[in-house]
């Protein structure tokens, strides 16, 4: 299942924030099933974006997981620096199929 992870960055200590980002990268290598998978763009870059103008403190990433515990692990790791909201998202073909089954 796909999730839109919207994160509100709640720190001004960017040195600590960046070090913590390196630490989760290492954890992802050691424990590949601990956190949800992040989607990449066709050019290989992480599908992570900031909302609004440059310098804004809210971002979003598209995650994929069938294990809600992975989302909880991610939220717990980043607290208190990032407060996440996870919203399930569906491809339009899945929604269309459901609509056709119900009303088609």
C-alpha positions as CSV (number, residue, x, y, z in Angstrom):
1,X,0.0,0.0,0.0
2,X,1.2,3.5,-0.8
3,X,1.2,6.3,1.8
4,X,1.8,10.0,1.5
5,X,4.1,10.9,4.5
6,X,3.8,14.6,5.3
7,X,6.4,15.7,7.7
8,X,6.5,19.0,9.7
9,X,10.1,19.7,10.7
10,X,10.1,20.9,14.3
11,X,13.7,21.7,15.0
12,X,16.2,24.5,14.3
13,X,19.2,22.2,15.2
14,X,20.0,21.2,11.7
15,X,23.4,19.7,12.6
16,X,21.6,17.2,14.9
17,X,18.8,16.7,12.3
18,X,21.3,15.9,9.5
19,X,23.3,13.4,11.7
20,X,20.0,11.7,12.6
21,X,19.3,11.4,8.9
22,X,22.6,9.7,8.4
23,X,21.8,7.3,11.3
24,X,18.5,6.3,9.8
25,X,20.2,5.6,6.5
26,X,22.6,3.2,8.3
27,X,19.6,1.6,10.1
28,X,17.8,1.1,6.7
29,X,20.8,-0.8,5.5
30,X,21.1,-3.0,8.6
31,X,17.4,-3.6,9.1
32,X,15.7,-3.3,5.6
33,X,12.3,-4.3,7.0
34,X,12.2,-1.8,9.9
35,X,11.0,1.2,7.9
36,X,8.7,1.6,4.9
37,X,10.2,1.7,1.4
38,X,10.6,5.1,-0.1
39,X,9.7,5.5,-3.8
40,X,12.3,6.9,-6.2
41,X,11.7,9.0,-9.4
42,X,12.7,7.7,-12.8
43,X,16.0,9.5,-12.6
44,X,16.8,7.7,-9.3
45,X,16.2,10.6,-6.9
46,X,14.1,10.0,-3.8
47,X,10.5,11.1,-4.3
48,X,10.8,13.7,-1.5
49,X,9.5,17.2,-2.0
50,X,9.1,20.4,0.1
51,X,5.7,22.1,0.1
52,X,5.6,25.8,-0.7
53,X,8.7,28.0,-1.1
54,X,12.3,27.0,-0.6
55,X,13.2,27.0,3.1
56,X,9.8,25.8,4.1
57,X,9.6,23.3,7.0
58,X,7.0,20.8,5.6
59,X,7.9,18.0,3.2
60,X,6.3,14.9,1.8
61,X,7.6,11.5,0.7
62,X,5.8,8.6,-0.9
63,X,6.2,5.4,1.0
64,X,5.2,1.8,0.3
65,X,4.5,-0.8,2.9
66,X,2.0,-3.4,3.9
67,X,3.1,-3.3,7.5
68,X,1.8,-0.3,9.5
69,X,4.4,-1.0,12.2
70,X,7.0,0.3,9.7
71,X,5.2,3.7,9.7
72,X,5.2,3.7,13.5
73,X,8.9,2.9,13.5
74,X,9.6,5.8,11.2
75,X,7.5,8.2,13.2
76,X,9.1,7.1,16.5
77,X,12.6,7.5,15.1
78,X,12.1,11.0,13.9
79,X,10.2,12.4,17.0
80,X,10.5,15.1,18.1
81,X,12.4,16.6,15.0
82,X,9.7,15.6,12.5
83,X,6.0,15.1,13.2
84,X,4.6,12.8,10.4
85,X,1.1,12.3,9.1
86,X,0.6,9.3,6.9
87,X,-2.3,9.3,4.4
88,X,-3.0,6.1,2.4
89,X,-3.1,6.8,-1.4
90,X,-4.5,4.7,-4.2
91,X,-3.9,4.6,-7.9
92,X,-6.8,5.9,-10.0
93,X,-7.3,2.4,-11.6
94,X,-8.0,0.9,-8.1
95,X,-10.6,3.5,-7.4
96,X,-12.2,3.2,-10.8
97,X,-12.5,-0.5,-10.4
98,X,-14.2,-0.1,-7.0
99,X,-16.6,2.5,-8.4
100,X,-17.4,0.2,-11.4
101,X,-18.1,-2.7,-9.0
102,X,-20.4,-0.6,-6.9
103,X,-22.1,1.6,-9.5
104,X,-21.1,0.2,-12.9
